Amino acid sequence: MQKPTPPNLDELVSSIISALPGGLQALKHDTEKNLHAALRAALAKMNLVTREEFDVQQAVLSRSRAKLEELEKKVEALEKKLAPNKT
């Protein structure tokens, strides 16, 4: 099952097709099909993540950052409690 083609890829292929000389535009369907395949293959080799995966990782990072800030505040409060006892 093929993944849906991102709209930007379609736009890129369309702009390339429209820039072709008139004689090659007669082969538009074949050229468009080959460009899609070549671009998909090139993007697959780049080891990119999907938008959904990116959003999930961004949410995880946000929760981790909030937890870290909370823990930093707790450590600071504990250090303040212990500081007067050291003297």
TORKOL-4160 file (C-alpha; in steps of 0.2 Angstrom, whole numbers, padded with zeros to 4 digits, m for minus):
87
<pt num="1" X="0000" Y="0000" Z="0000"/>
<pt num="2" X="0007" Y="0017" Z="m0005"/>
<pt num="3" X="0007" Y="0032" Z="0006"/>
<pt num="4" X="m0002" Y="0047" Z="0000"/>
<pt num="5" X="0009" Y="0059" Z="m0009"/>
<pt num="6" X="0012" Y="0075" Z="0001"/>
<pt num="7" X="0004" Y="0091" Z="m0008"/>
<pt num="8" X="0021" Y="0099" Z="m0009"/>
<pt num="9" X="0028" Y="0084" Z="m0019"/>
<pt num="10" X="0013" Y="0086" Z="m0031"/>
<pt num="11" X="0017" Y="0105" Z="m0033"/>
<pt num="12" X="0036" Y="0101" Z="m0036"/>
<pt num="13" X="0032" Y="0089" Z="m0050"/>
<pt num="14" X="0019" Y="0101" Z="m0058"/>
<pt num="15" X="0032" Y="0115" Z="m0058"/>
<pt num="16" X="0045" Y="0103" Z="m0066"/>
<pt num="17" X="0032" Y="0097" Z="m0079"/>
<pt num="18" X="0027" Y="0115" Z="m0084"/>
<pt num="19" X="0045" Y="0119" Z="m0086"/>
<pt num="20" X="0048" Y="0106" Z="m0099"/>
<pt num="21" X="0050" Y="0110" Z="m0117"/>
<pt num="22" X="0034" Y="0108" Z="m0128"/>
<pt num="23" X="0040" Y="0092" Z="m0136"/>
<pt num="24" X="0043" Y="0083" Z="m0119"/>
<pt num="25" X="0026" Y="0089" Z="m0112"/>
<pt num="26" X="0018" Y="0077" Z="m0124"/>
<pt num="27" X="0026" Y="0063" Z="m0113"/>
<pt num="28" X="0018" Y="0072" Z="m0098"/>
<pt num="29" X="0010" Y="0057" Z="m0090"/>
<pt num="30" X="0025" Y="0046" Z="m0091"/>
<pt num="31" X="0037" Y="0060" Z="m0085"/>
<pt num="32" X="0025" Y="0064" Z="m0071"/>
<pt num="33" X="0025" Y="0046" Z="m0065"/>
<pt num="34" X="0044" Y="0044" Z="m0066"/>
<pt num="35" X="0047" Y="0060" Z="m0057"/>
<pt num="36" X="0035" Y="0055" Z="m0043"/>
<pt num="37" X="0044" Y="0038" Z="m0041"/>
<pt num="38" X="0061" Y="0046" Z="m0042"/>
<pt num="39" X="0056" Y="0060" Z="m0029"/>
<pt num="40" X="0048" Y="0047" Z="m0017"/>
<pt num="41" X="0064" Y="0036" Z="m0018"/>
<pt num="42" X="0075" Y="0051" Z="m0014"/>
<pt num="43" X="0064" Y="0056" Z="0001"/>
<pt num="44" X="0064" Y="0038" Z="0007"/>
<pt num="45" X="0083" Y="0037" Z="0007"/>
<pt num="46" X="0083" Y="0053" Z="0018"/>
<pt num="47" X="0076" Y="0044" Z="0033"/>
<pt num="48" X="0063" Y="0057" Z="0037"/>
<pt num="49" X="0049" Y="0056" Z="0050"/>
<pt num="50" X="0031" Y="0059" Z="0047"/>
<pt num="51" X="0022" Y="0074" Z="0053"/>
<pt num="52" X="0013" Y="0063" Z="0065"/>
<pt num="53" X="0029" Y="0056" Z="0072"/>
<pt num="54" X="0036" Y="0073" Z="0074"/>
<pt num="55" X="0021" Y="0080" Z="0083"/>
<pt num="56" X="0021" Y="0065" Z="0095"/>
<pt num="57" X="0040" Y="0068" Z="0099"/>
<pt num="58" X="0037" Y="0086" Z="0101"/>
<pt num="59" X="0023" Y="0083" Z="0114"/>
<pt num="60" X="0034" Y="0071" Z="0123"/>
<pt num="61" X="0048" Y="0084" Z="0123"/>
<pt num="62" X="0036" Y="0097" Z="0130"/>
<pt num="63" X="0030" Y="0085" Z="0144"/>
<pt num="64" X="0048" Y="0081" Z="0148"/>
<pt num="65" X="0053" Y="0099" Z="0149"/>
<pt num="66" X="0039" Y="0103" Z="0160"/>
<pt num="67" X="0043" Y="0089" Z="0172"/>
<pt num="68" X="0061" Y="0094" Z="0172"/>
<pt num="69" X="0057" Y="0112" Z="0177"/>
<pt num="70" X="0045" Y="0105" Z="0191"/>
<pt num="71" X="0060" Y="0094" Z="0197"/>
<pt num="72" X="0072" Y="0109" Z="0196"/>
<pt num="73" X="0060" Y="0119" Z="0207"/>
<pt num="74" X="0059" Y="0105" Z="0220"/>
<pt num="75" X="0078" Y="0103" Z="0221"/>
<pt num="76" X="0080" Y="0122" Z="0223"/>
<pt num="77" X="0067" Y="0122" Z="0237"/>
<pt num="78" X="0075" Y="0107" Z="0246"/>
<pt num="79" X="0092" Y="0116" Z="0244"/>
<pt num="80" X="0085" Y="0131" Z="0252"/>
<pt num="81" X="0079" Y="0121" Z="0267"/>
<pt num="82" X="0095" Y="0112" Z="0269"/>
<pt num="83" X="0106" Y="0128" Z="0267"/>
<pt num="84" X="0103" Y="0135" Z="0284"/>
<pt num="85" X="0106" Y="0118" Z="0293"/>
<pt num="86" X="0124" Y="0117" Z="0286"/>
<pt num="87" X="0130" Y="0132" Z="0297"/>
